[in-house]
Amino acid sequence: MQIFLTFDVEITGLGRYDAAKANGRHFNISLDTLDCPVGNEKYGFSWILSTLAKYGLKATFFVEPLVSLYAGPEYLAQIVSKINEYHQDIQMHLHPG
């Protein structure tokens, strides 16, 4: 049996920034927004990557690139770089408007 682990990497609720995007402004969004804190623990992006590494597992991360319209290309580059650090597969995930 083969099991494929896949994860969508995206930020919801960016519509609230539409007015600023229309004016050509970007927002500082930290990678911490992907870490999903629960109490004092984090169970999101970083936890998933480190847990996969701990157990020698591979996964595919579907990254939504249009977030760069809101947060700038540097933010997208940080996400891709972090996934690359852990030698995981990266693919594109789109929600065209």
Backbone bond lengths (Angstrom), bond angles and torsions (degrees), N, CA, C in turn:
res aa  C-N    CA-C-N  psi(-1)  N-CA   C-N-CA  omega(-1)  CA-C   N-CA-C  phi
1 M - - - 1.444 - - 1.527 108.59 -
2 Q 1.326 115.69 135.92 1.457 121.46 174.79 1.527 108.68 -109.04
3 I 1.318 114.67 137.68 1.462 120.87 175.96 1.520 107.47 -121.79
4 F 1.311 115.82 130.18 1.460 121.48 178.51 1.519 108.72 -106.30
5 L 1.318 115.97 122.97 1.462 121.12 175.77 1.519 108.09 -95.31
6 T 1.317 116.30 123.30 1.463 120.69 178.62 1.515 109.51 -131.67
7 F 1.311 115.19 146.82 1.459 121.55 -179.54 1.524 109.15 -136.46
8 D 1.325 116.43 134.68 1.460 121.26 171.79 1.522 107.99 -90.24
9 V 1.318 116.70 128.15 1.461 121.78 178.30 1.518 107.16 -108.85
10 E 1.328 115.19 104.86 1.458 120.22 -177.31 1.523 109.45 -155.02
11 I 1.307 115.28 161.73 1.461 121.06 176.74 1.513 107.23 -118.36
12 T 1.313 116.47 126.46 1.461 120.03 178.56 1.522 110.08 -92.73
13 G 1.304 116.01 163.56 1.451 120.78 176.09 1.508 114.98 81.94
14 L 1.326 117.07 14.39 1.466 118.87 -178.40 1.523 112.30 -73.63
15 G 1.323 117.86 -12.33 1.456 120.78 179.24 1.512 113.18 -55.90
16 R 1.330 116.19 -27.16 1.468 118.82 179.58 1.522 112.14 -66.00
17 Y 1.334 117.28 -13.12 1.460 121.58 179.47 1.523 112.84 -99.68
18 D 1.337 117.64 7.11 1.462 121.05 -175.72 1.530 113.44 -56.54
19 A 1.310 118.20 -41.27 1.469 120.63 -178.72 1.522 110.95 -62.31
20 A 1.329 116.64 -43.12 1.463 119.73 179.48 1.523 110.82 -67.81
21 K 1.341 116.29 -39.25 1.466 119.64 178.44 1.526 109.87 -60.91
22 A 1.331 116.51 -40.03 1.464 121.22 179.36 1.528 110.84 -61.26
23 N 1.335 116.91 -27.93 1.466 121.75 177.88 1.526 112.39 -91.08
24 G 1.338 116.45 7.74 1.455 120.78 176.11 1.514 115.24 77.59
25 R 1.329 117.56 18.66 1.473 120.50 -179.75 1.525 110.19 -98.00
26 H 1.329 115.53 148.51 1.465 122.40 174.37 1.517 109.15 -109.90
27 F 1.312 115.80 160.07 1.459 121.63 179.01 1.508 110.02 -113.20
28 N 1.315 115.92 145.08 1.450 120.64 171.99 1.519 108.31 -77.01
29 I 1.308 116.37 111.50 1.464 121.02 176.59 1.521 106.03 -119.68
30 S 1.305 116.35 124.61 1.458 121.64 -178.59 1.527 110.65 -82.31
31 L 1.336 115.90 149.62 1.466 119.26 173.95 1.524 111.10 -60.82
32 D 1.324 116.88 -20.70 1.471 120.63 177.43 1.529 111.67 -58.88
33 T 1.335 117.86 -23.68 1.460 119.54 179.42 1.522 111.31 -64.07
34 L 1.333 117.45 -19.77 1.463 121.42 179.42 1.525 112.67 -91.35
35 D 1.334 117.85 -0.54 1.460 120.62 -173.50 1.524 115.58 -91.12
36 C 1.303 118.91 -2.30 1.471 123.70 170.26 1.536 113.84 45.95
37 P 1.335 117.77 70.06 1.468 118.96 -179.73 1.530 112.37 -67.97
38 V 1.326 114.63 138.31 1.463 122.99 173.89 1.528 105.42 -131.00
39 G 1.324 116.24 106.32 1.460 119.44 -173.18 1.515 108.78 64.03
40 N 1.322 116.25 -127.52 1.465 121.03 179.60 1.521 112.85 -93.79
41 E 1.311 117.32 1.55 1.462 121.54 -177.64 1.525 110.65 -107.93
42 K 1.320 115.45 158.96 1.465 121.40 176.49 1.519 107.95 -120.98
43 Y 1.332 116.40 131.41 1.462 121.02 -175.80 1.524 112.92 -126.40
44 G 1.293 117.59 28.26 1.456 120.69 -177.81 1.515 113.10 -105.74
45 F 1.315 114.01 -134.39 1.453 124.59 -172.50 1.535 114.15 -49.74
46 S 1.322 117.80 -57.29 1.470 121.28 -177.14 1.517 111.70 -64.61
47 W 1.330 116.75 -40.28 1.466 121.10 179.44 1.522 110.67 -63.62
48 I 1.327 116.69 -43.68 1.464 120.51 179.20 1.529 110.16 -60.29
49 L 1.330 116.42 -48.44 1.464 120.07 -179.24 1.528 111.55 -61.20
50 S 1.315 117.63 -45.60 1.473 119.40 -178.28 1.528 111.68 -69.87
51 T 1.320 117.95 -33.43 1.465 121.16 178.47 1.531 110.60 -68.91
52 L 1.327 116.76 -41.31 1.462 119.83 175.70 1.528 110.46 -59.64
53 A 1.330 116.39 -44.45 1.472 120.67 179.24 1.527 111.03 -63.76
54 K 1.306 116.83 -42.23 1.470 122.03 -178.65 1.526 111.21 -57.19
55 Y 1.327 116.86 -38.01 1.459 121.09 -176.55 1.534 113.07 -103.25
56 G 1.332 117.31 7.57 1.451 121.19 177.10 1.524 113.65 66.58
57 L 1.320 116.54 32.85 1.463 121.67 -177.54 1.516 111.36 -99.80
58 K 1.321 114.98 151.62 1.462 121.68 176.28 1.525 109.05 -113.64
59 A 1.320 115.33 148.41 1.461 121.58 179.07 1.517 108.65 -145.23
60 T 1.310 115.01 165.91 1.454 121.75 173.47 1.524 108.15 -109.39
61 F 1.319 115.89 129.61 1.459 122.15 178.09 1.524 108.19 -107.93
62 F 1.316 115.51 115.59 1.460 121.41 177.38 1.524 108.00 -90.23
63 V 1.325 115.76 107.96 1.467 122.56 -173.31 1.532 109.65 -98.20
64 E 1.320 115.26 129.62 1.459 123.04 179.83 1.532 108.00 -87.14
65 P 1.352 118.66 104.17 1.456 120.62 -171.89 1.528 115.13 -77.11
66 L 1.324 117.68 -17.11 1.460 118.96 -176.16 1.527 112.86 -70.17
67 V 1.337 117.10 -8.74 1.462 119.71 174.33 1.532 110.15 -60.41
68 S 1.325 116.38 -23.74 1.468 119.16 179.75 1.524 112.16 -64.93
69 L 1.331 117.25 -20.51 1.468 119.52 174.75 1.524 111.14 -65.84
70 Y 1.315 116.68 -27.68 1.464 122.08 -179.45 1.528 111.88 -96.85
71 A 1.321 115.87 -42.63 1.462 119.78 -172.18 1.524 113.48 -105.48
72 G 1.307 117.46 -5.84 1.452 120.83 -179.31 1.525 111.91 90.24
73 P 1.323 116.55 159.58 1.464 120.84 -176.95 1.526 113.66 -65.84
74 E 1.328 117.73 -24.31 1.466 120.57 -179.68 1.529 110.87 -64.12
75 Y 1.327 116.28 -38.51 1.465 120.61 179.90 1.526 110.45 -62.94
76 L 1.321 116.33 -46.38 1.462 120.86 178.05 1.525 110.06 -61.61
77 A 1.319 116.75 -41.31 1.477 121.05 178.79 1.528 110.82 -61.88
78 Q 1.336 117.91 -37.54 1.471 121.00 178.03 1.523 110.81 -64.11
79 I 1.318 116.74 -42.13 1.466 120.60 179.90 1.529 110.04 -62.50
80 V 1.327 115.85 -50.26 1.458 120.53 -178.40 1.531 110.59 -63.08
81 S 1.316 117.09 -40.66 1.455 121.67 178.92 1.530 111.65 -61.58
82 K 1.333 115.54 -43.30 1.473 120.17 -179.94 1.535 110.63 -62.41
83 I 1.323 117.43 -42.76 1.467 120.92 178.50 1.529 109.85 -65.52
84 N 1.322 116.47 -41.38 1.468 120.92 177.99 1.521 112.24 -61.22
85 E 1.332 116.64 -37.91 1.470 121.06 177.89 1.519 111.68 -52.99
86 Y 1.324 115.68 -34.96 1.460 121.62 -177.44 1.532 112.39 -96.03
87 H 1.326 117.22 8.63 1.468 123.23 175.89 1.527 112.58 55.91
88 Q 1.323 114.80 43.37 1.455 120.35 177.70 1.530 109.74 -101.95
89 D 1.321 116.15 162.96 1.460 122.80 -179.92 1.525 109.64 -79.09
90 I 1.337 116.11 138.97 1.467 121.68 -179.85 1.520 108.27 -123.92
91 Q 1.322 115.26 129.89 1.461 121.89 177.27 1.534 108.78 -133.57
92 M 1.323 115.81 165.02 1.460 120.37 -178.73 1.521 111.04 -87.62
93 H 1.329 115.32 141.93 1.468 123.33 177.72 1.520 107.06 -131.62
94 L 1.325 117.68 121.14 1.456 119.69 -174.72 1.529 112.89 -120.92
95 H 1.318 113.97 145.90 1.450 124.27 168.96 1.522 106.89 -125.06
96 P 1.323 118.10 76.17 1.466 118.23 -176.36 1.522 111.33 -63.89
97 G 1.305 114.51 141.99 1.465 120.81 -176.99 1.465 110.10 -82.89
